[in-house]
Amino acid sequence: EDVTATTYAESWQGGSPGIDLHRVNAQQTEAGLRADGVTEAELLRFYALLRDPAFVVNSPPLISAQGRRRGR
């Protein structure tokens, strides 16, 4: 009972430390992205956007939930 949830996310600007998570994730999945048809030019453009301060993306959401067991 009394279950609540909170979501936390940030906006990350290109070139900021947080946005590196998106870069690393893309680098780790490049083979799969290419297999699905993403071109080298598209990947290079994406990496360029991640360095551009005018480009802003959201962080992955962090969702926290809490509640109480009935009778406690």
Buried (B, 14 or more C-beta within 10 A) or exposed (E): EEEEEEEEEEEBBBEBEEBEBBEEEBEEEEEEBEEEEBEEEEBEEBEEBBEEEEBEBEBEEEEEEEEEEEEE
